[in-house]
């Protein structure tokens, strides 16, 4: 059986994801699709709208054949590490190819861009450092440094978020799994961060979440942007756990953690550097919400996403030392769910896996999975009732892989 892979967050699964899934099947010609999906916290440094279990159900109900988890130590990282973890896991589980969405849509452009940067690595990295020292954010410095290189016209636009991720997927593929075939498809209609509904059937996850959290919006507005299975799962989750997860639900915990910490303690937290710990403390003292805190904290030098990741690592008390223990790469494969095709594929792969396969936490090496356990416990604190929190935590420890027949 031939497997192809996708790297996803499904926050939540919508029609754009369904298009990507169908095109992945068509382009790769694979027998099954395996999704490497972020857990409870995401790459932009925010909590997932619904738990990884609910999002696994969304994926399987829409046609994904297997879902494995991208651990916290990769899922909440900058693009390079995020890509390294996800591509490594797709390779280790047995994928022969992978497919990602991009603004460019042509895989040859990604191949050429990776080669150009590799051939000019020293110049490129020096330019990035120069622009960062001038006060530009890292993504802006990266784009400017790339534009300084002399290449041909078949290059991708590295100012676009999905192109940036795609570039790092290709870079990770070349390093970890050179034989893994790559495909890309053009993102349809809505932009990655688009907050408005600009298409009759496809919207960004950002705009869908904004609608879900806006009490003045009619719920029926988003119905045309998601499969009915997603809508049903979201509704069930809201009823079962009392609502969805968002940063504001964790603000009091984050504010307490920041204010009760000294600058030297915050300096030990992953991604906090260059003295920003002092600014974080001052901004937290006067802020009355997470949104207010972030608005006070934001500067030209740091992107919103990077600052959100800093806030997340403070919330989860993830230190530089703790995160660096995972630098070598994923230490396990955690299986979240599969259908019958996925089961058949796994039966052919189990004995040849190079990494331990975790189907329940009771069988895991606690040291390997410590960050995921801790982040799941903190994720549950965003729910309003103690019963809901207990229920979500029990699920984390006792839930076997979800099986859809």
LUMGUSE-325816 format. One line per field, with one value per residue (C-alpha): x, y, z; residue number from 1. Coordinates in steps of 0.05 Angstrom, whole numbers, plus 5000, padded with zeros to 4 digits. Layout:
N
X [X / ...] $
Y [Y / ...] $
Z [Z / ...] $
resi [NUM / ...] $
END
This chain:
405
X [5000 / 5026 / 5017 / 5022 / 5026 / 4998 / 5019 / 4958 / 4926 / 4853 / 4832 / 4779 / 4774 / 4741 / 4726 / 4796 / 4825 / 4777 / 4801 / 4873 / 4858 / 4823 / 4879 / 4931 / 4899 / 4893 / 4964 / 5000 / 4959 / 4968 / 4923 / 4917 / 4930 / 4965 / 4958 / 5012 / 4970 / 4990 / 4965 / 4930 / 4975 / 4992 / 5049 / 5025 / 5029 / 4955 / 4909 / 4870 / 4796 / 4778 / 4819 / 4863 / 4813 / 4756 / 4800 / 4821 / 4747 / 4739 / 4798 / 4776 / 4704 / 4727 / 4769 / 4838 / 4860 / 4906 / 4924 / 4989 / 5007 / 5061 / 5089 / 5088 / 5164 / 5154 / 5082 / 5096 / 5161 / 5184 / 5175 / 5242 / 5234 / 5159 / 5176 / 5233 / 5188 / 5129 / 5168 / 5209 / 5146 / 5113 / 5175 / 5181 / 5108 / 5120 / 5097 / 5126 / 5105 / 5075 / 5034 / 5028 / 4987 / 5023 / 5012 / 5059 / 5030 / 5091 / 5138 / 5195 / 5196 / 5207 / 5262 / 5298 / 5291 / 5319 / 5378 / 5391 / 5392 / 5434 / 5485 / 5488 / 5479 / 5533 / 5512 / 5439 / 5449 / 5494 / 5440 / 5387 / 5430 / 5443 / 5369 / 5350 / 5403 / 5371 / 5307 / 5267 / 5226 / 5255 / 5204 / 5216 / 5291 / 5286 / 5245 / 5292 / 5355 / 5324 / 5308 / 5381 / 5403 / 5413 / 5372 / 5328 / 5254 / 5230 / 5231 / 5177 / 5154 / 5182 / 5139 / 5078 / 5065 / 5050 / 5108 / 5154 / 5128 / 5133 / 5205 / 5221 / 5184 / 5228 / 5290 / 5271 / 5255 / 5324 / 5358 / 5315 / 5283 / 5311 / 5269 / 5204 / 5168 / 5138 / 5075 / 5042 / 4975 / 4953 / 4912 / 4842 / 4808 / 4820 / 4888 / 4920 / 4905 / 4842 / 4791 / 4734 / 4691 / 4713 / 4690 / 4623 / 4650 / 4722 / 4745 / 4807 / 4807 / 4821 / 4756 / 4717 / 4745 / 4730 / 4658 / 4651 / 4676 / 4634 / 4567 / 4537 / 4548 / 4497 / 4524 / 4491 / 4539 / 4597 / 4557 / 4575 / 4650 / 4656 / 4634 / 4572 / 4615 / 4658 / 4597 / 4568 / 4634 / 4643 / 4571 / 4582 / 4647 / 4615 / 4558 / 4603 / 4658 / 4621 / 4655 / 4717 / 4789 / 4819 / 4876 / 4830 / 4810 / 4883 / 4897 / 4891 / 4939 / 4989 / 4985 / 4997 / 5056 / 5089 / 5078 / 5101 / 5165 / 5230 / 5265 / 5319 / 5265 / 5231 / 5298 / 5302 / 5237 / 5245 / 5248 / 5255 / 5318 / 5349 / 5320 / 5247 / 5231 / 5230 / 5181 / 5137 / 5131 / 5115 / 5062 / 5029 / 5022 / 4977 / 4939 / 4867 / 4862 / 4907 / 4891 / 4909 / 4974 / 4995 / 4978 / 5022 / 5078 / 5080 / 5139 / 5166 / 5222 / 5177 / 5119 / 5053 / 5064 / 5132 / 5107 / 5048 / 5096 / 5135 / 5071 / 5053 / 5120 / 5113 / 5043 / 5070 / 5136 / 5175 / 5248 / 5306 / 5337 / 5272 / 5259 / 5331 / 5326 / 5282 / 5329 / 5352 / 5283 / 5218 / 5228 / 5161 / 5099 / 5034 / 4974 / 4910 / 4863 / 4852 / 4801 / 4802 / 4850 / 4896 / 4893 / 4912 / 4971 / 4995 / 4992 / 5043 / 5089 / 5087 / 5147 / 5192 / 5181 / 5245 / 5208 / 5163 / 5089 / 5046 / 4973 / 4960 / 5000 / 5007 / 5055 / 5098 / 5165 / 5145 / 5209 / 5198 / 5126 / 5132 / 5120 / 5057 / 5029 / 5043 / 5014 / 4951 / 4941 / 4947 / 4903 / 4846 / 4850 / 4819 / 4752 / 4702 / 4680 / 4721 / 4680 / 4698 / 4771 / 4772 / 4737 / 4787 / 4845 / 4816 / 4810 / 4884 / 4904 / 4852 / 4832 / 4856 / 4865 / 4798 / 4774 / 4724 / 4697] $
Y [5000 / 5069 / 5124 / 5199 / 5249 / 5318 / 5365 / 5396 / 5432 / 5426 / 5483 / 5467 / 5422 / 5462 / 5459 / 5484 / 5425 / 5379 / 5407 / 5396 / 5325 / 5307 / 5338 / 5302 / 5236 / 5254 / 5281 / 5227 / 5167 / 5138 / 5086 / 5125 / 5193 / 5201 / 5267 / 5291 / 5337 / 5386 / 5369 / 5416 / 5477 / 5503 / 5533 / 5605 / 5597 / 5588 / 5535 / 5493 / 5509 / 5438 / 5380 / 5337 / 5280 / 5321 / 5345 / 5273 / 5255 / 5313 / 5287 / 5214 / 5233 / 5273 / 5219 / 5220 / 5148 / 5157 / 5213 / 5217 / 5272 / 5325 / 5333 / 5399 / 5406 / 5412 / 5436 / 5501 / 5519 / 5565 / 5539 / 5503 / 5459 / 5450 / 5423 / 5379 / 5344 / 5333 / 5309 / 5262 / 5231 / 5222 / 5188 / 5144 / 5120 / 5098 / 5152 / 5151 / 5223 / 5285 / 5343 / 5414 / 5475 / 5537 / 5605 / 5584 / 5517 / 5492 / 5442 / 5458 / 5529 / 5502 / 5455 / 5513 / 5559 / 5508 / 5496 / 5571 / 5584 / 5521 / 5544 / 5613 / 5593 / 5636 / 5700 / 5686 / 5675 / 5736 / 5778 / 5752 / 5769 / 5839 / 5854 / 5827 / 5871 / 5930 / 5915 / 5875 / 5815 / 5747 / 5733 / 5802 / 5793 / 5724 / 5752 / 5812 / 5768 / 5721 / 5779 / 5800 / 5734 / 5732 / 5674 / 5659 / 5677 / 5608 / 5626 / 5626 / 5687 / 5678 / 5732 / 5686 / 5642 / 5577 / 5586 / 5595 / 5531 / 5495 / 5517 / 5488 / 5423 / 5415 / 5431 / 5380 / 5329 / 5338 / 5328 / 5273 / 5234 / 5250 / 5195 / 5225 / 5252 / 5322 / 5353 / 5420 / 5449 / 5522 / 5547 / 5562 / 5630 / 5649 / 5672 / 5640 / 5698 / 5723 / 5744 / 5754 / 5708 / 5726 / 5663 / 5628 / 5560 / 5565 / 5607 / 5608 / 5575 / 5644 / 5673 / 5612 / 5617 / 5692 / 5677 / 5622 / 5668 / 5728 / 5729 / 5776 / 5729 / 5678 / 5607 / 5590 / 5637 / 5588 / 5526 / 5532 / 5533 / 5466 / 5394 / 5375 / 5325 / 5382 / 5423 / 5364 / 5349 / 5422 / 5425 / 5361 / 5388 / 5454 / 5417 / 5365 / 5411 / 5477 / 5516 / 5522 / 5540 / 5608 / 5649 / 5692 / 5630 / 5624 / 5698 / 5698 / 5638 / 5670 / 5738 / 5705 / 5664 / 5727 / 5773 / 5721 / 5708 / 5747 / 5770 / 5717 / 5663 / 5685 / 5688 / 5612 / 5603 / 5578 / 5633 / 5690 / 5729 / 5798 / 5826 / 5821 / 5788 / 5857 / 5884 / 5822 / 5834 / 5908 / 5896 / 5839 / 5883 / 5934 / 5889 / 5870 / 5815 / 5773 / 5816 / 5878 / 5846 / 5827 / 5896 / 5928 / 5877 / 5880 / 5915 / 5920 / 5871 / 5814 / 5785 / 5771 / 5697 / 5696 / 5735 / 5687 / 5628 / 5662 / 5671 / 5598 / 5573 / 5617 / 5587 / 5516 / 5533 / 5505 / 5522 / 5526 / 5465 / 5425 / 5441 / 5429 / 5356 / 5344 / 5376 / 5310 / 5297 / 5260 / 5203 / 5167 / 5163 / 5176 / 5146 / 5187 / 5151 / 5112 / 5079 / 5008 / 5026 / 5059 / 4996 / 4952 / 4996 / 4998 / 4923 / 4919 / 4971 / 4957 / 4910 / 4955 / 5021 / 5054 / 5095 / 5069 / 5071 / 5099 / 5083 / 5097 / 5138 / 5080 / 5047 / 5110 / 5130 / 5186 / 5226 / 5225 / 5248 / 5295 / 5359 / 5331 / 5307 / 5375 / 5415 / 5372 / 5383 / 5458 / 5457 / 5428 / 5488 / 5531 / 5497 / 5531 / 5474 / 5426 / 5367 / 5386 / 5392 / 5324 / 5293 / 5320 / 5298 / 5228 / 5225 / 5242 / 5184 / 5131 / 5146 / 5092 / 5111 / 5132 / 5079 / 5097 / 5039] $
Z [5000 / 4981 / 5034 / 5025 / 5081 / 5099 / 5156 / 5188 / 5247 / 5226 / 5272 / 5251 / 5189 / 5133 / 5058 / 5040 / 5078 / 5042 / 4975 / 4996 / 5018 / 4953 / 4911 / 4952 / 4936 / 4862 / 4854 / 4893 / 4869 / 4939 / 4972 / 5037 / 5068 / 5135 / 5172 / 5220 / 5263 / 5318 / 5387 / 5435 / 5421 / 5352 / 5312 / 5320 / 5395 / 5410 / 5438 / 5388 / 5384 / 5403 / 5430 / 5386 / 5395 / 5366 / 5309 / 5295 / 5288 / 5239 / 5197 / 5196 / 5181 / 5121 / 5090 / 5123 / 5136 / 5195 / 5243 / 5283 / 5331 / 5320 / 5391 / 5429 / 5420 / 5345 / 5337 / 5375 / 5340 / 5284 / 5214 / 5207 / 5269 / 5256 / 5187 / 5212 / 5262 / 5216 / 5155 / 5198 / 5228 / 5160 / 5135 / 5196 / 5193 / 5121 / 5073 / 5003 / 4989 / 5020 / 4995 / 5022 / 5004 / 4980 / 4948 / 4891 / 4872 / 4832 / 4864 / 4816 / 4843 / 4913 / 4889 / 4854 / 4914 / 4963 / 4917 / 4908 / 4983 / 4996 / 4944 / 4976 / 5048 / 5079 / 5042 / 5057 / 5132 / 5138 / 5105 / 5152 / 5212 / 5184 / 5174 / 5242 / 5274 / 5237 / 5274 / 5223 / 5246 / 5227 / 5171 / 5141 / 5146 / 5113 / 5055 / 5045 / 5047 / 4996 / 4949 / 4953 / 4922 / 4847 / 4820 / 4761 / 4756 / 4778 / 4852 / 4905 / 4942 / 5012 / 5042 / 5038 / 5100 / 5065 / 5017 / 5077 / 5108 / 5042 / 5033 / 5102 / 5086 / 5025 / 5064 / 5118 / 5064 / 5033 / 5100 / 5132 / 5075 / 5005 / 4973 / 4998 / 4937 / 4945 / 4916 / 4926 / 4909 / 4905 / 4964 / 4942 / 4952 / 5025 / 5050 / 5110 / 5157 / 5121 / 5175 / 5126 / 5084 / 5013 / 4978 / 4974 / 4998 / 5023 / 5082 / 5125 / 5193 / 5222 / 5195 / 5219 / 5289 / 5291 / 5273 / 5325 / 5380 / 5359 / 5397 / 5346 / 5287 / 5265 / 5269 / 5203 / 5166 / 5173 / 5154 / 5081 / 5096 / 5133 / 5120 / 5160 / 5199 / 5225 / 5244 / 5282 / 5319 / 5338 / 5364 / 5405 / 5434 / 5455 / 5489 / 5522 / 5547 / 5554 / 5499 / 5456 / 5475 / 5463 / 5493 / 5535 / 5575 / 5598 / 5609 / 5685 / 5689 / 5643 / 5678 / 5746 / 5719 / 5689 / 5748 / 5799 / 5759 / 5763 / 5699 / 5710 / 5715 / 5651 / 5616 / 5623 / 5583 / 5512 / 5458 / 5508 / 5494 / 5483 / 5547 / 5527 / 5594 / 5626 / 5575 / 5584 / 5659 / 5651 / 5597 / 5638 / 5699 / 5665 / 5616 / 5628 / 5575 / 5531 / 5471 / 5510 / 5535 / 5464 / 5436 / 5490 / 5478 / 5402 / 5370 / 5299 / 5317 / 5339 / 5301 / 5336 / 5325 / 5357 / 5418 / 5424 / 5424 / 5480 / 5519 / 5508 / 5532 / 5594 / 5606 / 5600 / 5636 / 5577 / 5588 / 5540 / 5573 / 5569 / 5496 / 5475 / 5499 / 5438 / 5387 / 5358 / 5329 / 5346 / 5396 / 5384 / 5339 / 5376 / 5340 / 5348 / 5301 / 5236 / 5193 / 5165 / 5109 / 5160 / 5203 / 5144 / 5128 / 5200 / 5205 / 5148 / 5181 / 5255 / 5258 / 5215 / 5252 / 5277 / 5330 / 5387 / 5369 / 5425 / 5425 / 5499 / 5548 / 5596 / 5546 / 5535 / 5563 / 5610 / 5597 / 5522 / 5526 / 5586 / 5548 / 5515 / 5582 / 5614 / 5556 / 5556 / 5630 / 5620 / 5559 / 5601 / 5648 / 5593 / 5604 / 5650 / 5695 / 5737 / 5710 / 5638 / 5657 / 5690 / 5631 / 5581 / 5624 / 5631 / 5556 / 5548 / 5592 / 5573 / 5501 / 5454 / 5380 / 5350 / 5300 / 5246 / 5206] $
resi [1 / 2 / 3 / 4 / 5 / 6 / 7 / 8 / 9 / 10 / 11 / 12 / 13 / 14 / 15 / 16 / 17 / 18 / 19 / 20 / 21 / 22 / 23 / 24 / 25 / 26 / 27 / 28 / 29 / 30 / 31 / 32 / 33 / 34 / 35 / 36 / 37 / 38 / 39 / 40 / 41 / 42 / 43 / 44 / 45 / 46 / 47 / 48 / 49 / 50 / 51 / 52 / 53 / 54 / 55 / 56 / 57 / 58 / 59 / 60 / 61 / 62 / 63 / 64 / 65 / 66 / 67 / 68 / 69 / 70 / 71 / 72 / 73 / 74 / 75 / 76 / 77 / 78 / 79 / 80 / 81 / 82 / 83 / 84 / 85 / 86 / 87 / 88 / 89 / 90 / 91 / 92 / 93 / 94 / 95 / 96 / 97 / 98 / 99 / 100 / 101 / 102 / 103 / 104 / 105 / 106 / 107 / 108 / 109 / 110 / 111 / 112 / 113 / 114 / 115 / 116 / 117 / 118 / 119 / 120 / 121 / 122 / 123 / 124 / 125 / 126 / 127 / 128 / 129 / 130 / 131 / 132 / 133 / 134 / 135 / 136 / 137 / 138 / 139 / 140 / 141 / 142 / 143 / 144 / 145 / 146 / 147 / 148 / 149 / 150 / 151 / 152 / 153 / 154 / 155 / 156 / 157 / 158 / 159 / 160 / 161 / 162 / 163 / 164 / 165 / 166 / 167 / 168 / 169 / 170 / 171 / 172 / 173 / 174 / 175 / 176 / 177 / 178 / 179 / 180 / 181 / 182 / 183 / 184 / 185 / 186 / 187 / 188 / 189 / 190 / 191 / 192 / 193 / 194 / 195 / 196 / 197 / 198 / 199 / 200 / 201 / 202 / 203 / 204 / 205 / 206 / 207 / 208 / 209 / 210 / 211 / 212 / 213 / 214 / 215 / 216 / 217 / 218 / 219 / 220 / 221 / 222 / 223 / 224 / 225 / 226 / 227 / 228 / 229 / 230 / 231 / 232 / 233 / 234 / 235 / 236 / 237 / 238 / 239 / 240 / 241 / 242 / 243 / 244 / 245 / 246 / 247 / 248 / 249 / 250 / 251 / 252 / 253 / 254 / 255 / 256 / 257 / 258 / 259 / 260 / 261 / 262 / 263 / 264 / 265 / 266 / 267 / 268 / 269 / 270 / 271 / 272 / 273 / 274 / 275 / 276 / 277 / 278 / 279 / 280 / 281 / 282 / 283 / 284 / 285 / 286 / 287 / 288 / 289 / 290 / 291 / 292 / 293 / 294 / 295 / 296 / 297 / 298 / 299 / 300 / 301 / 302 / 303 / 304 / 305 / 306 / 307 / 308 / 309 / 310 / 311 / 312 / 313 / 314 / 315 / 316 / 317 / 318 / 319 / 320 / 321 / 322 / 323 / 324 / 325 / 326 / 327 / 328 / 329 / 330 / 331 / 332 / 333 / 334 / 335 / 336 / 337 / 338 / 339 / 340 / 341 / 342 / 343 / 344 / 345 / 346 / 347 / 348 / 349 / 350 / 351 / 352 / 353 / 354 / 355 / 356 / 357 / 358 / 359 / 360 / 361 / 362 / 363 / 364 / 365 / 366 / 367 / 368 / 369 / 370 / 371 / 372 / 373 / 374 / 375 / 376 / 377 / 378 / 379 / 380 / 381 / 382 / 383 / 384 / 385 / 386 / 387 / 388 / 389 / 390 / 391 / 392 / 393 / 394 / 395 / 396 / 397 / 398 / 399 / 400 / 401 / 402 / 403 / 404 / 405] $
END
